[in-house]
């Protein structure tokens, strides 16, 4: 038996079904829509049914909004911290330059000849070899690491909310 394009079985000697060429549109699928709202009659008045909002979805939206606010304030705190770091870096470079200038002024003011004369006048002399004592401090170093208090996830969340609220109040004032 031969098969055609629309997978209908025909006898090999029968003519092909040519109607499939004329069927260009897809068959219409009928879908049942939502039923119409039926007005309720209460005390002779037409009342429409109201959709209820699930309390869990309201809670979820509140949590999402709180987390969004925490993220925004986290970015604000990060920006302020990076600004402080950049200002401290520039201040550090200024202080290092000033240190170099002050060290050169200090070293320029030292006169070794005057110092040796004053030391000789006070009776000071260079120590001899017998007067020099070397100390050998061989021993191991010891460090103690104290454990910090562990916080629960809930207390960290509460502390984060408190610091964010404090940061919001400080930012807005």
C-alpha positions in Angstrom: 0.0 0.0 0.0 1.2 3.5 -0.8 1.3 6.4 1.6 0.5 10.0 0.8 1.6 13.2 2.5 -1.2 13.2 5.0 -0.5 9.5 5.9 -3.7 8.1 4.6 -3.6 4.6 3.2 -4.6 4.0 -0.4 -4.5 1.1 -2.7 -1.6 1.4 -5.1 -3.9 1.4 -8.1 -6.2 4.1 -6.7 -5.8 7.7 -7.6 -4.1 10.0 -5.1 -6.3 12.3 -2.9 -5.8 15.7 -4.5 -7.9 17.5 -1.8 -5.0 17.8 0.5 -3.6 20.5 -1.9 -6.6 22.7 -1.5 -6.6 22.6 2.3 -4.1 25.3 3.0 -5.4 26.6 6.3 -4.9 24.7 9.5 -8.0 23.3 11.0 -9.6 25.7 13.5 -9.2 24.6 17.1 -12.1 25.5 19.2 -11.3 26.5 22.7 -13.8 27.0 25.4 -13.3 30.4 27.1 -13.7 31.2 30.7 -17.3 31.3 31.8 -19.0 34.6 32.1 -19.3 36.1 35.6 -22.6 35.3 37.1 -23.8 38.2 39.2 -24.9 37.2 42.6 -28.2 38.5 43.9 -28.0 39.5 47.5 -30.9 41.5 48.8 -32.0 42.2 45.3 -28.6 43.8 44.3 -26.1 42.5 41.8 -22.8 41.7 43.5 -19.6 40.7 41.7 -17.3 38.1 43.3 -14.0 39.6 44.5 -10.7 37.8 44.1 -8.8 37.3 47.3 -5.0 38.0 47.7 -3.1 35.3 49.4 -1.3 36.5 52.6 1.8 34.4 51.7 2.2 36.4 48.4 1.8 39.7 50.3 4.5 38.5 52.7 6.7 37.4 49.9 6.4 40.8 48.2 7.2 42.5 51.5 10.3 40.4 51.9 11.4 41.1 48.3 11.0 44.8 48.8 13.0 44.7 52.1 15.8 42.8 50.4 15.8 45.3 47.5 16.1 48.1 50.0 18.9 46.3 51.8 20.8 45.8 48.4 20.4 49.5 47.5 21.7 50.7 50.9 24.5 48.1 50.7 25.5 49.8 47.4 25.3 53.2 49.0 27.5 52.1 51.9 29.9 50.5 49.5 30.2 53.7 47.5 30.7 55.8 50.6 33.4 53.3 51.8 35.2 53.4 48.5 35.1 57.2 48.6 36.6 57.2 52.1 39.3 54.7 50.9 40.3 56.9 48.0 40.5 60.0 50.2 42.6 58.2 52.7 44.9 56.9 49.9 45.4 60.5 48.7 46.1 61.7 52.2 48.6 58.9 52.7 50.5 59.8 49.6 50.6 63.5 50.7 51.9 62.4 54.2 54.6 60.2 52.6 55.8 63.1 50.5 55.8 65.3 53.6 57.8 62.6 55.5 60.5 62.6 52.8 60.8 66.4 53.0 61.0 66.3 56.8 63.5 63.5 56.9 65.8 65.4 54.5 65.5 68.5 56.7 66.3 66.5 59.8 69.3 64.8 58.3 70.5 68.1 57.0 70.5 69.6 60.5 72.7 66.9 62.0 76.4 67.8 62.3 78.4 64.8 63.4 81.5 66.9 64.3 79.5 69.0 66.8 78.0 65.8 68.3 81.4 64.2 68.8 82.8 67.3 70.4 79.9 67.5 72.9 80.2 63.8 73.7 84.0 64.2 74.4 83.3 67.2 76.6 80.8 65.1 78.6 83.3 62.2 79.0 81.7 59.8 76.6 83.9 57.5 74.5 83.5 54.7 71.9 83.1 51.4 73.8 86.0 48.9 73.6 85.7 45.3 72.5 85.4 44.0 76.1 82.6 46.3 76.8 80.3 45.1 74.0 77.8 42.4 75.0 75.7 40.4 72.5 72.4 38.8 73.6 71.0 35.7 71.9 67.3 35.6 72.2 66.5 32.1 71.0 63.0 30.9 71.7 59.7 30.2 70.1 57.0 32.8 69.6 53.6 32.0 71.0 50.3 33.4 69.8 46.8 32.7 71.2 43.8 33.1 69.0 40.6 33.6 70.8 37.4 32.4 69.2 34.7 35.0 68.5 31.1 34.6 69.5 29.0 32.9 66.8 25.9 34.6 65.6 22.8 33.0 64.3 21.5 33.8 60.9 18.4 35.5 62.4 20.6 37.8 64.6 22.8 38.7 61.6 19.6 39.6 59.6 18.3 41.7 62.4 21.6 43.5 62.8 21.8 44.1 59.1 18.3 45.6 59.1 19.2 47.8 62.1 22.4 49.1 60.5 20.6 49.7 57.2 17.8 51.6 59.0 20.4 53.6 60.9 22.3 54.3 57.7 19.0 55.4 56.0 18.3 57.8 58.8 21.8 59.1 58.8 21.8 59.5 55.0 18.5 61.3 54.9 19.4 63.7 57.8 
